[in-house]
Amino acid sequence: VSEARRLRELGDAQNKRDPGLAVVKKMYEDFAKAYESRNSGKVMSFIADDWTAGDGTTASDLDEQFRNIFRVYDEIKVTISGLSVINEAPGSYTASYNMVISSRIYKKNIKREESSSVYERVAVEGNSAKIKKTEAGGYWEIK
């Protein structure tokens, strides 16, 4: 059995024991896609209304940041790697991962890349997950 297959089977077994793990992992896949599509409404659908960051940023602040980022950049690529999800309590998970955001402004031929190690608290209800708090790491800020 190949290592990749063994790891996939192990992941599948973990997801069957704790379906919330699969919900959180899928949420991050969808979050990256929404970010790349530059859709602030869709990105914010993965953020809890009472979301906060370690630096005091609120969900309203984050929404404004995303709108500004998506207005300025023509192309955004998001790569999430090393995603680790831990069940802390029923419906409560912690997620840690590395995120690389690459973007371009075509008219000015500007390319930008930012890497961040992110640690978040995630709430799961049924088949839905939302990020409740970003403890560490961050997203770009454009004013």
C-alpha positions as CSV (number, residue, x, y, z in Angstrom):
1,V,0.0,0.0,0.0
2,S,1.4,3.4,-1.0
3,E,2.0,6.0,1.7
4,A,-0.4,8.4,0.0
5,R,-3.2,5.8,0.0
6,R,-2.4,4.9,3.7
7,L,-2.7,8.5,4.7
8,R,-5.9,9.0,2.7
9,E,-7.4,5.9,4.4
10,L,-6.3,7.1,7.8
11,G,-7.9,10.5,7.1
12,D,-11.1,8.9,5.9
13,A,-11.3,6.8,9.1
14,Q,-10.8,9.9,11.3
15,N,-13.5,11.8,9.4
16,K,-16.0,8.9,9.9
17,R,-15.3,8.9,13.7
18,D,-15.6,12.7,13.9
19,P,-17.6,14.1,10.9
20,G,-16.9,17.7,12.2
21,L,-13.2,17.2,11.1
22,A,-14.4,16.8,7.5
23,V,-16.7,19.8,7.8
24,V,-13.8,22.0,9.0
25,K,-11.4,20.8,6.3
26,K,-14.1,21.4,3.6
27,M,-14.7,24.9,5.0
28,Y,-11.1,25.8,4.5
29,E,-11.1,24.5,0.9
30,D,-14.2,26.6,0.2
31,F,-12.7,29.6,2.0
32,A,-9.6,29.5,-0.2
33,K,-11.8,29.3,-3.4
34,A,-14.0,32.2,-2.2
35,Y,-10.9,34.3,-1.5
36,E,-9.4,33.5,-4.9
37,S,-12.7,34.5,-6.5
38,R,-12.4,37.8,-4.7
39,N,-16.0,37.5,-3.3
40,S,-16.1,39.2,0.1
41,G,-19.6,38.1,0.8
42,K,-18.7,34.5,0.3
43,V,-15.5,34.8,2.3
44,M,-17.4,36.4,5.2
45,S,-19.9,33.5,5.1
46,F,-17.2,31.4,6.7
47,I,-16.6,34.0,9.5
48,A,-18.8,34.0,12.6
49,D,-20.7,37.3,13.2
50,D,-18.9,37.6,16.6
51,W,-15.5,36.7,15.1
52,T,-12.5,38.5,16.6
53,A,-8.7,38.4,16.2
54,G,-6.0,38.5,18.7
55,D,-5.3,42.1,17.8
56,G,-8.9,43.2,18.5
57,T,-10.0,43.2,14.8
58,T,-13.8,42.5,14.5
59,A,-15.8,40.8,11.7
60,S,-16.9,44.2,10.5
61,D,-13.3,45.3,10.2
62,L,-12.4,42.1,8.4
63,D,-15.2,42.5,5.9
64,E,-13.9,46.0,5.1
65,Q,-10.4,44.7,4.7
66,F,-11.6,42.0,2.3
67,R,-13.6,44.5,0.2
68,N,-10.5,46.7,-0.1
69,I,-8.2,43.8,-1.0
70,F,-10.5,42.5,-3.6
71,R,-11.0,45.9,-5.1
72,V,-7.2,46.6,-5.4
73,Y,-5.9,43.2,-6.7
74,D,-6.8,41.7,-10.1
75,E,-5.7,38.2,-9.3
76,I,-5.4,36.4,-6.0
77,K,-4.1,32.8,-5.4
78,V,-4.4,31.2,-2.0
79,T,-2.6,28.1,-0.8
80,I,-3.4,26.5,2.5
81,S,-1.0,23.8,3.6
82,G,-0.3,21.7,6.7
83,L,-3.9,22.0,7.9
84,S,-4.3,20.3,11.3
85,V,-7.7,20.2,12.9
86,I,-8.3,19.1,16.5
87,N,-11.6,18.5,18.2
88,E,-11.5,20.4,21.5
89,A,-15.1,19.9,22.6
90,P,-18.4,19.0,20.9
91,G,-18.8,21.4,18.0
92,S,-15.5,23.3,18.9
93,Y,-12.3,22.8,16.9
94,T,-8.9,24.4,16.6
95,A,-7.2,24.6,13.3
96,S,-3.6,25.5,12.4
97,Y,-2.2,25.9,9.0
98,N,0.2,27.8,6.7
99,M,-1.3,30.2,4.2
100,V,0.4,31.8,1.2
101,I,-1.5,34.6,-0.6
102,S,-0.1,35.7,-3.9
103,S,-1.6,38.6,-5.8
104,R,-1.2,40.8,-8.8
105,I,-2.2,44.2,-10.0
106,Y,-2.0,44.0,-13.8
107,K,-1.9,47.7,-14.7
108,K,1.1,48.4,-12.4
109,N,2.7,45.0,-12.9
110,I,2.8,44.5,-9.2
111,K,3.2,41.1,-7.6
112,R,2.9,40.5,-3.9
113,E,3.2,37.3,-1.8
114,E,2.6,37.0,1.9
115,S,3.0,33.9,4.1
116,S,1.3,33.4,7.5
117,S,1.1,30.7,10.1
118,V,-2.5,30.8,11.3
119,Y,-4.2,29.4,14.4
120,E,-8.0,29.6,14.7
121,R,-11.0,28.5,16.7
122,V,-13.8,27.0,14.6
123,A,-17.4,26.2,15.5
124,V,-19.3,23.4,13.8
125,E,-23.1,23.1,13.6
126,G,-24.3,20.2,11.5
127,N,-22.7,20.5,8.1
128,S,-21.5,24.1,8.6
129,A,-18.3,25.5,10.0
130,K,-17.4,29.1,10.9
131,I,-14.2,30.7,12.1
132,K,-14.9,32.1,15.5
133,K,-11.5,33.6,16.4
134,T,-8.1,34.0,14.7
135,E,-5.7,33.7,17.5
136,A,-2.5,34.0,15.4
137,G,-1.7,34.8,11.8
138,G,-3.5,37.2,9.6
139,Y,-4.9,38.4,6.4
140,W,-3.7,41.4,4.4
141,E,-4.7,44.9,5.4
142,I,-5.3,47.5,2.7
143,K,-6.7,50.9,3.4
